[in-house]
Amino acid sequence: QVHLVESGGGLVQYGGSLRLSCEASGRFSRIHEMSWYRQAPGKERELVADITSGGGTYVKDSVQGRFTISRDHAKNTVFLQMNSLIPEDTAVYYCNVKYWLEGLIETWGQGTQVTVSS
């Protein structure tokens, strides 16, 4: 059982920055992958960025150069640094973690609201 706690969302002006964090706690053998998704009202949930246990990263094209995903293995925490925010970034951001226990298991964070005003 793994529990995810997200933080760092909020209201920010156009061009501002936010740093999201997601900490995993509980029992697992190894974290396989940590990801950030987002979902705007009436829109489907989309992958924003992910990072594997080996350190490989993926960032969605539309946020390339503005968002950076990173991790702290000792704290089982993943971060999403968001710079130069625009209104199109407004969404609920969800942390997703895939980990090994009795197989490859997936769990989701509670979501944190990011709102960017013009």
Residue pairs with C-beta under 8 A, 6 or more apart in sequence:
1 26
1 27
2 24
2 25
2 26
2 27
2 28
2 97
2 99
2 101
2 105
2 107
3 24
3 25
3 26
3 107
4 22
4 23
4 24
4 95
4 97
4 107
4 108
4 109
4 110
5 22
5 23
5 25
5 109
5 110
6 20
6 21
6 22
6 93
6 94
6 95
6 109
6 110
6 111
6 112
7 20
7 21
7 22
7 112
8 18
8 19
8 20
8 21
8 80
8 112
9 18
9 20
9 93
9 112
9 113
9 114
10 18
10 113
10 114
10 115
11 115
11 117
12 18
12 85
12 114
12 115
12 116
12 117
13 116
13 117
14 85
14 86
14 87
14 116
14 117
14 118
15 84
15 85
15 86
16 85
16 116
17 81
17 82
17 83
17 84
17 85
18 82
18 85
18 114
19 79
19 80
19 81
19 82
20 36
20 79
20 80
20 82
20 93
20 95
20 112
20 114
21 77
21 78
21 79
21 80
22 34
22 36
22 77
22 78
22 79
22 95
22 97
22 109
23 75
23 76
23 77
24 31
24 34
24 76
24 77
24 97
24 99
25 76
27 101
28 99
28 100
28 101
28 105
29 99
29 100
29 101
30 53
30 99
30 100
31 53
31 76
31 97
31 98
31 99
31 100
32 52
32 53
32 98
32 99
32 100
32 104
33 50
33 51
33 52
33 53
33 97
33 98
34 50
34 51
34 69
34 71
34 78
34 95
34 96
34 97
34 98
35 47
35 48
35 49
35 50
35 51
35 78
35 95
35 96
35 97
35 98
36 47
36 48
36 49
36 50
36 69
36 78
36 80
36 93
36 94
36 95
36 96
37 45
37 46
37 47
37 48
37 93
37 94
37 95
37 96
38 45
38 46
38 48
38 89
38 91
38 92
38 93
38 94
38 114
39 45
39 46
39 91
39 92
39 94
40 90
40 91
40 92
43 91
45 94
46 60
47 58
47 60
48 59
48 60
48 63
48 67
48 80
48 93
49 57
49 58
49 59
49 60
49 63
49 67
49 68
49 69
49 80
50 57
50 58
50 69
50 96
51 57
51 58
51 69
51 70
51 71
51 78
55 71
57 69
59 67
59 68
59 69
60 67
62 88
63 82
63 89
66 82
66 83
66 84
66 85
67 80
67 81
67 82
67 83
68 80
68 81
68 83
69 78
69 79
69 80
69 81
70 78
70 79
70 81
71 77
71 78
71 79
72 78
72 79
78 95
78 97
80 93
82 89
82 114
85 114
85 116
86 116
87 116
87 117
87 118
88 116
89 114
89 116
90 114
90 115
90 116
91 114
92 111
92 112
92 113
92 114
93 111
93 112
93 113
93 114
94 108
94 109
94 111
95 108
95 109
96 106
96 107
96 108
96 109
97 106
97 107
98 104
98 105
98 106
99 105
99 107
